[in-house]
Amino acid sequence: MNTLRRVLVHQLRDVVRGRAIAGYTLFFALATWGLLHFGGGAGRALPSIATLIVLVVPLVCLLVTTTYAYHGSDFIELLLSQPIGRRPLFASLWLGLTLPLIGAFLVGLGVPLIASGPLVERAGAVALLAVAGVMLTTIFTSLGLLTALRVPEASRGNGIALLLWLGFAVLYDGAVLFAAYRWAAHPLETPMLVLMALNPVDLARVLVLMALDASAMMGYTGAVFQDFFAGTTGLLVSLGLLAAWTAIPGLAALHTFRRKDF
């Protein structure tokens, strides 16, 4: 246990010292501050901040995780030569990446919001923004590790990570809209709910926009979701699906790590 604690502390220091974490924190702080001060107040800025979160957090987590995994492969091989189990070692590696990314996100988001003045009347919405960002961080860190463990070439792995982000954050909604237009004569509510459950970015977007009551920004799948699951039920369903998205890639990455021949 002491060895694993030292590994985790070493990795946390290594990741925190990197420029990526500092740049990530600064970017979110400046972007949040700019939206709050030039976006017409907190009420109008929060939906824009939500959009920023669902686009930027997955991209940064994927790239930081895959880059670290590829560059730190020699360190991982060295650790595997020691009498350390693969399961706890994977846990320390995952936490060493996830915790700094979560901390950077929360600091970058929280400091401008706190400095901008009291947001007591919107505390629930701000809390859900933070929860959505944290869950997206855990999900896409796990997906990044899974990609790096499954794909041995760094250039190919980083390319796949970019394609994952592009697919989830940009292309997925376009494909859903095309399907809705193409088969508009058929009942599509249930297929649309299934499609939304297959995209963690959509789930996070709906989670925060339901809290902000910004239905116009939800998109087709979000509107269908709101019709079926309104209020607290919708929030709980979204959180449950995001938790599943956190667990499944993480367990798949652990399974790959335990069987991988380094």
Secondary structure per residue as TSV (DSSP state, phi and psi in degrees):
chain	resnum	aa	ss	phi	psi
A	1	M	-	360.0	-40.9
A	2	N	H	-63.0	-38.4
A	3	T	H	-63.1	-45.2
A	4	L	H	-65.5	-36.0
A	5	R	H	-63.7	-41.3
A	6	R	H	-65.5	-38.4
A	7	V	H	-62.2	-45.0
A	8	L	H	-63.5	-45.2
A	9	V	H	-62.2	-42.6
A	10	H	H	-61.1	-43.9
A	11	Q	H	-69.3	-39.0
A	12	L	H	-59.5	-44.7
A	13	R	H	-63.3	-41.5
A	14	D	H	-63.6	-44.8
A	15	V	H	-70.1	-43.1
A	16	V	H	-63.9	-35.2
A	17	R	H	-70.4	-18.6
A	18	G	S	-67.3	151.8
A	19	R	H	-68.7	-25.4
A	20	A	H	-61.5	-43.3
A	21	I	H	-67.1	-43.8
A	22	A	H	-63.3	-43.1
A	23	G	H	-65.0	-38.0
A	24	Y	H	-62.4	-46.2
A	25	T	H	-62.0	-47.1
A	26	L	H	-64.2	-41.2
A	27	F	H	-59.9	-48.8
A	28	F	H	-65.5	-38.2
A	29	A	H	-63.7	-46.8
A	30	L	H	-68.1	-41.5
A	31	A	H	-65.3	-43.4
A	32	T	H	-65.5	-44.0
A	33	W	H	-61.2	-43.8
A	34	G	H	-63.5	-42.9
A	35	L	H	-66.3	-36.9
A	36	L	H	-68.3	-38.0
A	37	H	H	-89.7	-24.2
A	38	F	H	-119.4	5.1
A	39	G	T	-102.4	9.3
A	40	G	T	89.6	27.1
A	41	G	S	98.6	169.9
A	42	A	H	-63.1	-38.8
A	43	G	H	-60.1	-37.4
A	44	R	H	-89.5	-23.1
A	45	A	H	-81.7	-30.6
A	46	L	H	-60.5	-41.8
A	47	P	H	-60.7	-36.4
A	48	S	H	-67.6	-38.5
A	49	I	H	-64.5	-37.9
A	50	A	H	-61.3	-43.5
A	51	T	H	-62.7	-40.3
A	52	L	H	-60.5	-42.6
A	53	I	H	-62.5	-49.2
A	54	V	H	-71.4	-17.0
A	55	L	H	-93.7	-42.4
A	56	V	H	-85.9	-43.1
A	57	V	H	-58.0	-48.4
A	58	P	H	-61.0	-41.1
A	59	L	H	-63.0	-49.1
A	60	V	H	-64.2	-44.0
A	61	C	H	-63.7	-41.7
A	62	L	H	-62.5	-48.3
A	63	L	H	-69.8	-41.9
A	64	V	H	-64.3	-42.2
A	65	T	H	-67.4	-48.6
A	66	T	H	-65.4	-41.0
A	67	T	H	-62.0	-45.4
A	68	Y	H	-65.1	-41.7
A	69	A	H	-62.9	-41.4
A	70	Y	H	-72.0	-43.3
A	71	H	H	-71.8	-25.5
A	72	G	T	-98.0	16.0
A	73	S	H	-63.5	-36.0
A	74	D	H	-65.3	-39.8
A	75	F	H	-64.5	-39.9
A	76	I	H	-64.8	-42.1
A	77	E	H	-62.1	-38.8
A	78	L	H	-62.8	-43.2
A	79	L	H	-65.0	-37.1
A	80	L	H	-67.7	-20.2
A	81	S	T	-77.9	-10.1
A	82	Q	S	-91.8	164.1
A	83	P	S	-77.0	67.6
A	84	I	-	-125.8	132.1
A	85	G	-	-66.7	148.9
A	86	R	H	-70.7	-34.5
A	87	R	H	-63.5	-53.2
A	88	P	H	-65.1	-31.7
A	89	L	H	-65.7	-42.2
A	90	F	H	-62.0	-41.1
A	91	A	H	-60.5	-41.8
A	92	S	H	-67.7	-38.2
A	93	L	H	-65.8	-43.6
A	94	W	H	-64.3	-45.9
A	95	L	H	-65.6	-37.2
A	96	G	H	-63.9	-24.4
A	97	L	H	-91.9	-41.7
A	98	T	H	-70.2	-45.3
A	99	L	H	-62.0	-46.3
A	100	P	H	-62.5	-37.5
A	101	L	H	-66.8	-40.1
A	102	I	H	-64.7	-45.7
A	103	G	H	-60.7	-43.2
A	104	A	H	-62.9	-42.4
A	105	F	H	-63.6	-47.5
A	106	L	H	-65.9	-38.8
A	107	V	H	-67.0	-46.7
A	108	G	H	-63.4	-34.3
A	109	L	H	-82.0	-42.2
A	110	G	H	-75.8	-40.8
A	111	V	H	-59.8	-49.9
A	112	P	H	-63.6	-36.7
A	113	L	H	-65.7	-41.4
A	114	I	H	-69.5	-40.8
A	115	A	H	-71.0	-20.9
A	116	S	T	-77.3	-10.8
A	117	G	-	126.1	176.2
A	118	P	-	-65.8	131.9
A	119	L	-	-122.0	37.3
A	120	V	G	-60.0	-40.3
A	121	E	G	-69.6	-15.7
A	122	R	G	-119.8	23.4
A	123	A	H	-62.1	-39.3
A	124	G	H	-63.1	-43.8
A	125	A	H	-64.9	-42.1
A	126	V	H	-64.5	-39.7
A	127	A	H	-62.4	-39.8
A	128	L	H	-70.3	-32.2
A	129	L	H	-58.7	-45.9
A	130	A	H	-64.9	-43.0
A	131	V	H	-62.7	-43.8
A	132	A	H	-61.6	-43.2
A	133	G	H	-64.3	-41.0
A	134	V	H	-64.7	-43.0
A	135	M	H	-70.0	-37.4
A	136	L	H	-62.6	-35.9
A	137	T	H	-63.0	-47.9
A	138	T	H	-65.0	-39.5
A	139	I	H	-64.3	-50.6
A	140	F	H	-82.4	-18.3
A	141	T	H	-67.8	-42.2
A	142	S	H	-64.5	-42.4
A	143	L	H	-64.8	-37.5
A	144	G	H	-64.2	-44.3
A	145	L	H	-63.7	-41.4
A	146	L	H	-61.5	-42.4
A	147	T	H	-63.6	-46.7
A	148	A	H	-65.1	-34.1
A	149	L	H	-76.3	-31.3
A	150	R	H	-84.2	-28.6
A	151	V	-	-112.2	112.2
A	152	P	-	-72.3	-29.1
A	153	E	-	-83.5	129.4
A	154	A	H	-65.4	-43.9
A	155	S	H	-63.8	-41.9
A	156	R	H	-68.6	-40.2
A	157	G	H	-64.4	-43.7
A	158	N	H	-65.2	-35.6
A	159	G	H	-64.4	-41.6
A	160	I	H	-64.4	-37.7
A	161	A	H	-61.6	-43.3
A	162	L	H	-64.0	-39.3
A	163	L	H	-66.0	-37.4
A	164	L	H	-59.9	-46.6
A	165	W	H	-63.2	-45.5
A	166	L	H	-60.8	-41.1
A	167	G	I	-66.6	-48.9
A	168	F	I	-68.9	-42.3
A	169	A	I	-90.8	-26.2
A	170	V	I	-121.4	-57.5
A	171	L	I	-75.4	-27.8
A	172	Y	H	-60.6	-47.4
A	173	D	H	-63.1	-38.0
A	174	G	H	-63.2	-41.0
A	175	A	H	-65.7	-38.8
A	176	V	H	-65.3	-43.7
A	177	L	H	-62.9	-39.6
A	178	F	H	-63.6	-43.3
A	179	A	H	-63.3	-40.7
A	180	A	H	-64.1	-38.2
A	181	Y	H	-71.0	-41.0
A	182	R	H	-67.4	-39.2
A	183	W	T	-115.2	41.2
A	184	A	T	-63.7	-24.5
A	185	A	T	-77.2	-9.1
A	186	H	S	-104.3	155.0
A	187	P	-	-69.2	116.8
A	188	L	-	-114.1	3.3
A	189	E	H	-60.2	-49.6
A	190	T	H	-65.0	-46.8
A	191	P	H	-58.9	-36.8
A	192	M	H	-66.2	-37.5
A	193	L	H	-65.4	-39.7
A	194	V	H	-64.8	-43.6
A	195	L	H	-62.0	-38.9
A	196	M	H	-67.9	-37.0
A	197	A	H	-65.4	-20.5
A	198	L	T	-87.8	3.6
A	199	N	-	-130.3	106.6
A	200	P	H	-64.7	-28.7
A	201	V	H	-66.6	-42.5
A	202	D	H	-61.4	-42.9
A	203	L	H	-61.5	-44.8
A	204	A	H	-65.3	-40.3
A	205	R	H	-61.4	-45.6
A	206	V	H	-65.6	-38.7
A	207	L	H	-56.7	-49.9
A	208	V	H	-77.6	-36.3
A	209	L	H	-72.8	-27.8
A	210	M	H	-65.6	-40.3
A	211	A	H	-66.9	-33.4
A	212	L	H	-86.9	-5.9
A	213	D	T	57.8	41.5
A	214	A	-	-107.5	65.5
A	215	S	G	-63.8	-26.9
A	216	A	G	-66.1	-20.1
A	217	M	G	-99.4	3.9
A	218	M	S	-77.5	-25.3
A	219	G	H	81.8	-179.7
A	220	Y	H	-65.3	-49.5
A	221	T	H	-64.4	-36.6
A	222	G	H	-65.4	-39.4
A	223	A	H	-64.6	-41.7
A	224	V	H	-63.3	-42.7
A	225	F	H	-61.1	-43.1
A	226	Q	H	-65.2	-34.0
A	227	D	H	-65.4	-35.5
A	228	F	H	-85.8	-40.0
A	229	F	S	-127.8	94.4
A	230	A	-	-98.1	157.5
A	231	G	H	63.9	-138.7
A	232	T	H	-63.0	-36.0
A	233	T	H	-60.3	-43.7
A	234	G	H	-62.4	-41.7
A	235	L	H	-63.3	-42.9
A	236	L	H	-67.0	-40.2
A	237	V	H	-64.3	-43.7
A	238	S	H	-61.0	-46.1
A	239	L	H	-63.7	-40.0
A	240	G	H	-63.9	-41.9
A	241	L	H	-68.1	-38.0
A	242	L	H	-66.2	-36.9
A	243	A	H	-63.1	-39.3
A	244	A	H	-64.4	-39.6
A	245	W	H	-66.7	-28.2
A	246	T	H	-72.1	-41.1
A	247	A	H	-75.6	-43.5
A	248	I	H	-65.8	-52.0
A	249	P	H	-63.9	-34.5
A	250	G	H	-63.7	-43.6
A	251	L	H	-68.1	-36.7
A	252	A	H	-64.9	-40.8
A	253	A	H	-64.9	-40.1
A	254	L	H	-62.5	-44.0
A	255	H	H	-60.3	-43.2
A	256	T	H	-65.7	-41.7
A	257	F	H	-62.9	-40.8
A	258	R	H	-68.2	-28.0
A	259	R	H	-101.2	-10.5
A	260	K	-	-71.4	138.2
A	261	D	-	-96.8	101.0
A	262	F	-	-78.3	360.0
